[in-house]
Amino acid sequence: MSTHVKPNIFVSACIEYESCRFDGSMIADDYVKRMKDVVNFIRVCPELSIGLGAPREAVRLVKRKGEDQKLLSSVHGYDYTEKMDTFTEKYLEKLYRRDVDGFLMKAKSPTCGVGDVKVYRDVGKAHLESARNDGMFGGAIKAKFPDHPIETERRISNYNIRENFFTHVFTMAAFRHMKDDFKYKDLVEFHAKNKYLYMSYNQEILKKMGQIVANHDKLSHDEVLDAYQKHLRKLLHGEPSQKRRVNTLQHLYGYFKDKLDTPEKEYFFDTLDDYIDHKIPYSNVLYLLRGYAVRFKEDYLLKQTVFQPFPKELTVMMDSGNKL
Ligand code: SF4
């Protein structure tokens, strides 16, 4: 049973929940299925919400010469732009008050998509204007929640993207939970247990966050939390490079270097080399170090989130093999 705080994640309703796509289908997605037990999903289908049925005529984004971009039905050209605008504005206002930690959108949808949506020059058989746009609803989410992690079900089929997304939403959910009934010592504890996770992302921001927690400028609690949250988001929007991860592993190893015998030390460095040579994943080296932490009763290390930043139930090694 996971002890992680459940993040609130918005998901396009057609992924694993409702048969609301234009052809009356639902998208089965193994990762979203796994997430159901460990996150709180908030879901909606914007196209059903503006009164369209399922099945229905597909919609598309259209940019005709000299006109604003519109959301039109693909064959008959019925215009849903205004309805979608009105729905989106009202819905996102409500969503803003619900402490959402991240978004999982349907890839390529002219409504929900982000960054991979086609825009056509007209309805029917028409040329493409461009193919890397946001859907109407997806684009509005990006504008309203610029600091939140926003991914598609297609992108999280990639191992690294998925790992970063999970780490981001579960860390932010834990931070939100800590803020709810705030006592200063909770922030000190939160920072301490995330130290090596932060180190694997960005050592400079980790240092800055340490200074914020130390609060030499005697800021109010709200100011400290605001500054900390801003830096936490900045840090989590980055990616842990292999160089930073190796540095983190070497810091963790430092706790045991005087306690291990020579063959154990050699085994650690062989394992580290295997990771550097891309023969084994990062988690293998972490497992080895966690074993040492158990053996030598390093309680401070055993609390480190770097060993399990999100629930084990979500750990799946394989990529889908889809091209992104
Ligand atoms: S992509 Fe969005 S609008 Fe389209 S069916 Fe899915 S939830 Fe509905």
Boltz pocket constraint, residues with backbone or C-beta under 6 A from the ligand:
constraints:
  - pocket:
      binder: B
      contacts: [[A, 12], [A, 13], [A, 14], [A, 15], [A, 20], [A, 21], [A, 22], [A, 44], [A, 45], [A, 46], [A, 47], [A, 48], [A, 106], [A, 109], [A, 111], [A, 112], [A, 113]]
      max_distance: 6.0
